[in-house]
């Protein structure tokens, strides 16, 4: 009878677990389907054809990426830390020392991660430094520190709350003498197509430095922080640069300043269907779209997305093409046989990946042969062409080709070469997390397509400008 009851109990547990997994799978499919429908609404409102080749699978790709990027809502810190605490003899609990292990500071630096900004829904990158002083002869597997940080990173966040949540969770699960967290966060700027189309100003990235501490690190002025910051100082981190909780500089996300300023100067209508679609995405991710901090998020994300609306700007571009041939000095001129290779390097651009609806950005390098006696193409015109094709749902390969094909008719013989170097947000999100990677694409027309020496001469200019800090 006891054996039967035990077996029956095990069977019930198996059935229960099976039902739970099946229920979670159904829930995930429902959420992904809801996000797909919302993304289709956004694409249609942007004037796109959701059935064209590049966009056909975009709703599913976006849904999967967002689910992956917010998986922290479905994870528990206890499940990660439990079983990863190890006994390690050290100094007694009532003594202060620096012996390592129990009683001494343990620091893990330079954890490169990303999160989604709760104010605008765009990913932001951060570097996390974790320190803790073990107690009770307990140390935790070092990889678990990174995994705990990732649990809270994979939620909609803002820097200070992210640091506080990581600090609190580690203190609760490890029971150390104290935990110290420092985050170096970087947020993309918010270029505005209306003001940038004929300008080449580089947008300024927004950076903030925040800390959180518990136990012996609870007070920022405590001596316990001294060792921690000594080990971070050669990373360029100084305690006086830390963003203080409660200071007036609370709007770290540029959407709260740049887009608000735009609205105050000019009322920009926002499609209610798009706002509703973004709100439904928040709900499908496990967030509460009515949460105070998320109240304006759908509208802000829609305003960002409208920068890349599929609209006809041909008149503006054609006017630039007619007026753009001038005699401005160019960055580089290389004598090559009977002609000169003229080049314009490091023209900035912003775009939005049509596969994942995530931003990518970088610089464009343009080179061309010019006949004797002809005027070079003005930098302002080339920058206008770059912006014209950048502010669309794009792929980098197409962007490179379109720039080259637009410039070629302005030149006798159409001898042009275009190199685009870009960083893609999708390379740090979607579970790939390849920080620091970049993509280069090239398009060649006319003589550059057959003359290897000419291509090499231009690419040497690009390499020289990049190594000298031009990018």
Secondary structure, DSSP 8 states (H G I E B T S, - for coil): -HHHHHHHHHHHHHHHHHHHHHHHHHHHHHHHHHHHHHHHHHHHHTT--TTSTTTTTHHHHHHHHHHHHTGGGG--HHHHHTT-EEE---S-TTS----SSTTSEEEEEEEEEEEEETTT--EEEEEEEEEEE--TTEEE-HHHHHHHHHHHHSSEE-HHHHHHHHHHHHHHHH--SEEEEEEEEEE-----HHHHTT-------EEEEEEEEEETTSSTTSTHHHHHHHTTGGGT--GGG-B-TT-S----SGGGTHHHHHHHHS-----HHHHHHHHHHHHHTT--TTSGGGTTHHHHHHHHHGGG-----HHHHHHHHHH-B-----SEEEEETTEEEEEEEEEEEEEEETTTTEEEEEEEEEEEEE-TT---B-HHHHHHHHHHHHSSEE-HHHHHHHHHHHHHTTSTT--EEEEEEEEEGGGTSTTT--TT--EEEEEEEGGGGT-HHHHHHHHHHHHHHHHTT--
